[in-house]
């Protein structure tokens, strides 16, 4: 049972008995409102992956918390093995520290598999985070904006798209929390990881007290 009584005695929960990508994201979306993301286990089971982006969509749908691969990987092609190897290495090195320590923000409606959905991790101590973005099946929704949270309006943030869907760029916290983070994905049932990190450079004419200055200008 996924409840506070069980949480007092266990290390993690299997949060759903259905393991397709949409079910994993829905279960994580719901359970992460009340329980630590690092305790929420998702099983990744066999799912149709005819295109390379479908494999990453499947894996990442189970990588927002505690992930377990529950499928026969011997049937994967060499290209799929390489893609999965890179995705798992990234999960271990960069995603797990955020899952363990960062704040989690629900930056979309509950996943329905039709439209876009996403989740944001932001660690103010490390001044970095990541946005998990998933595109649904609607053929004419190639772009979407996620309104982020937890940033500082007067700071600049460097954005890096793991799959190269857009070049690296610096965007203000004001824009990311106002107009939002725009993501473009060419194909349905695909995904992107957008890493967000506070940029070293400051806005022209502003120093470490940029946010204080902006607030007092209003």
C-alpha positions in Angstrom: 0.0 0.0 0.0 1.3 3.5 -0.9 0.6 5.4 2.3 2.4 7.2 5.2 2.2 4.1 7.4 4.1 2.0 4.9 6.5 4.9 4.3 7.6 4.7 7.9 8.8 1.1 7.4 10.0 0.9 3.8 12.6 2.4 1.5 10.5 2.7 -1.6 7.2 1.9 -3.2 6.2 0.3 -6.5 3.6 3.0 -7.3 1.6 1.2 -10.1 0.8 -2.3 -11.3 0.7 -1.1 -15.0 4.1 -0.3 -16.4 3.6 1.4 -19.8 5.0 4.9 -20.2 1.7 6.8 -19.6 0.8 4.7 -16.5 4.2 5.3 -15.0 4.0 9.1 -15.5 0.4 9.2 -14.2 1.3 7.3 -11.1 4.4 9.4 -10.5 2.5 12.6 -11.0 -0.1 11.6 -8.4 2.2 10.0 -5.7 4.8 12.7 -5.9 2.4 15.3 -4.5 2.7 13.6 -1.0 5.8 11.3 -1.0 9.5 11.9 -1.8 10.2 11.2 -5.5 13.2 9.1 -4.6 10.9 6.6 -2.9 8.7 6.2 -6.0 9.6 3.2 -8.1 8.5 2.7 -11.7 8.9 -0.5 -13.6 9.9 0.0 -17.3 8.3 -2.9 -19.3 8.3 -3.8 -23.0 6.6 -1.2 -25.1 6.7 -0.6 -28.9 9.8 1.4 -29.8 10.0 1.5 -33.6 11.9 4.8 -33.6 14.9 5.8 -31.5 13.0 8.6 -29.7 10.3 6.1 -28.6 12.9 4.1 -26.6 14.0 7.3 -24.7 10.3 8.2 -24.2 9.7 4.8 -22.6 12.8 4.9 -20.4 12.4 8.4 -19.2 8.8 7.9 -18.3 10.2 5.6 -15.6 13.2 7.7 -14.7 11.7 10.5 -12.7 12.1 8.6 -9.5 13.4 5.1 -8.6 13.6 3.2 -11.9 13.6 -0.6 -12.5 14.1 -2.1 -16.0 11.7 -5.1 -16.3 12.1 -6.3 -19.8 14.3 -8.6 -22.0 17.1 -6.3 -23.1 18.7 -9.1 -25.2 16.2 -8.4 -28.0 17.4 -4.8 -28.3 19.4 -3.8 -31.4 23.0 -2.6 -30.9 21.8 1.0 -31.4 19.1 0.5 -28.7 21.7 -0.9 -26.3 23.9 2.1 -26.9 21.0 4.6 -26.4 19.9 2.8 -23.2 23.4 2.7 -21.9 23.8 6.4 -22.3 20.3 7.1 -20.8 21.0 5.0 -17.7 24.5 6.6 -17.2 22.9 10.0 -17.4 20.2 8.9 -14.9 22.9 7.7 -12.4 25.2 10.7 -12.8 22.9 13.7 -13.2 19.3 12.8 -12.6 19.5 10.8 -9.4 21.2 13.6 -7.4 18.3 15.9 -8.4 15.7 13.3 -7.6 17.2 12.8 -4.2 17.7 16.5 -3.2 15.9 18.9 -5.5 12.4 20.4 -5.2 9.8 18.9 -7.6 7.3 21.0 -9.5 4.3 19.7 -11.4 4.6 22.0 -14.5 1.7 20.5 -16.5 -1.7 18.9 -16.1 -1.9 15.2 -15.2 -0.5 13.2 -18.1 -3.1 12.0 -20.6 -0.9 10.7 -23.4 -2.6 13.0 -25.9 -1.1 16.4 -25.0 2.3 17.4 -23.6 3.2 16.8 -20.0 6.2 17.5 -17.9 7.9 17.7 -14.5 10.6 20.1 -13.2 13.3 19.4 -10.6 15.2 22.5 -9.3 17.9 22.4 -6.6 18.5 25.9 -5.3 21.6 24.8 -3.4 23.3 23.5 -6.5 21.6 26.1 -8.7 20.7 23.6 -11.3 17.8 21.4 -12.3 16.1 19.5 -15.2 12.8 19.5 -17.0 11.3 16.2 -18.2 9.2 16.9 -21.3 7.0 14.4 -23.0 5.0 15.0 -26.2 1.7 13.2 -26.7 0.0 11.8 -29.8 -1.5 14.9 -31.2 0.1 15.4 -34.6 0.0 19.2 -34.8 1.4 20.0 -31.3 5.1 20.1 -32.1 5.8 23.0 -29.6 4.9 23.5 -26.1 5.7 26.0 -23.3 6.2 24.9 -19.7 6.0 27.6 -17.1 8.8 26.9 -14.6 9.0 27.6 -10.9 11.6 28.1 -8.2 14.0 30.3 -10.2 15.0 33.9 -9.6 13.5 36.4 -12.0 16.6 38.6 -12.3 19.0 35.7 -13.0 20.1 34.2 -16.3 19.9 30.4 -16.8 21.8 28.3 -19.3 19.5 25.7 -21.0 20.9 22.5 -22.5 18.7 20.0 -24.4 20.1 16.6 -23.9 18.8 15.3 -27.3 19.8 18.5 -29.2 16.2 19.7 -29.9 17.5 23.2 -29.5 20.9 24.8 -29.1 22.2 25.8 -25.7 21.0 29.3 -24.7 20.7 31.7 -21.8 17.2 32.7 -20.7 16.1 34.9 -17.9 14.3 33.5 -14.9 11.6 36.1 -15.5 10.9 34.6 -19.0 11.1 31.0 -17.8 8.6 31.7 -15.1 6.4 34.0 -17.2 6.2 33.0 -20.9 7.7 29.6 -20.1 10.3 27.3 -21.5 9.5 26.6 -25.2 10.3 23.1 -26.4 10.0 21.7 -30.0 9.8 18.0 -30.7 9.3 16.8 -34.2 7.6 13.5 -33.6 4.8 12.4 -31.3 5.6 10.0 -28.4 9.0 11.6 -28.0 10.7 13.3 -25.1 13.5 15.7 -24.1 15.5 16.5 -21.0 16.3 20.2 -20.6 19.0 20.8 -18.1 18.8 24.2 -16.4 21.7 25.8 -14.6 22.3 29.3 -13.3 24.6 31.1 -15.8 27.8 32.6 -14.6 27.3 35.8 -16.5 24.9 38.4 -15.1 22.6 40.7 -16.9 24.3 43.8 -18.2 24.5 46.5 -15.5 23.4 44.2 -12.7 25.4 42.3 -10.1 24.6 39.8 -7.4 21.7 41.9 -6.1 19.9 41.9 -9.5 16.7 40.4 -8.0 16.7 43.0 -5.2 17.1 45.8 -7.7 14.3 44.5 -10.0 11.9 44.2 -7.1 12.6 47.7 -5.9 12.1 49.2 -9.4 8.5 48.1 -9.6 
